[in-house]
Amino acid sequence: MTANLKVSPLTFFGLIWILLFILNPHIDFDILTPLLLTSSVILPLIWLLIRPQKDRAFISWAWTLGGILYIGWLLSYLVELRSLDEGRNWIFLTFIITFTSDTAAFFIGRRFGKHHLAPHISPNKTWEGAIGGIISAILVGLLFTIPTPLQLPLTYWQLILLGLLVSFFGQLGDLVESLLKRNTGIKESGRLIPGHGGILDRIDSIIFAGLIVYYYALSYNAGWLNWLS
């Protein structure tokens, strides 16, 4: 796939199915998830089969399905996270640590960055910024041990590991979105936020971070992290 290739996914269908996937955990219907997965594969294929133009059909289908799973399926984990014990606090932790990591990585990289992290994907990202983001995420994560309404019953070591994982996978999520944009030949995912691109440009880190925090919370509730006590 060339860097200047323009793709035209089935935008309307994709947006609707993304929304359905995100809302899926709040809908008490056992067969909804497999039904959504099956329909997200088949319905775009049927539409591509009957539409007049047949060029780039596979690319359109692949990007539609990829967008649905990448955004809709992965963001549904944030909805699932809210339903767990201390779910509200887990959500706040996810957003606060991720945004702190992103902000610190940007400013530290801008001030001290000398070694490029992924020059062919995101030329402005540096190893110094990435490491600074991880350290900042860990420090902010430790604040959740302080007795406040947002306190979580985690030990220092459990929060240190969580801060590291959230920052690491959040930055991976940022790189993934940069890779996708570069492969589609666009600079920003949208123009909704002037100077900041589209919504996806703002939540690319959250998509991966929410997934990690969800499984981390499950592991904690199951007692699998007691070795970090």
Secondary structure as GFF3:
##gff-version 3
##sequence-region A 1 229
A	DSSP	alpha_helix	11	23	.	.	.	ID=ss1
A	DSSP	three_ten_helix	24	26	.	.	.	ID=ss2
A	DSSP	alpha_helix	32	50	.	.	.	ID=ss3
A	DSSP	alpha_helix	57	67	.	.	.	ID=ss4
A	DSSP	pi_helix	68	73	.	.	.	ID=ss5
A	DSSP	alpha_helix	74	82	.	.	.	ID=ss6
A	DSSP	alpha_helix	87	112	.	.	.	ID=ss7
A	DSSP	beta_strand	116	118	.	.	.	ID=ss8
A	DSSP	beta_strand	122	126	.	.	.	ID=ss9
A	DSSP	alpha_helix	127	141	.	.	.	ID=ss10
A	DSSP	three_ten_helix	142	145	.	.	.	ID=ss11
A	DSSP	alpha_helix	156	184	.	.	.	ID=ss12
A	DSSP	alpha_helix	199	221	.	.	.	ID=ss13
A	DSSP	three_ten_helix	226	228	.	.	.	ID=ss14
###
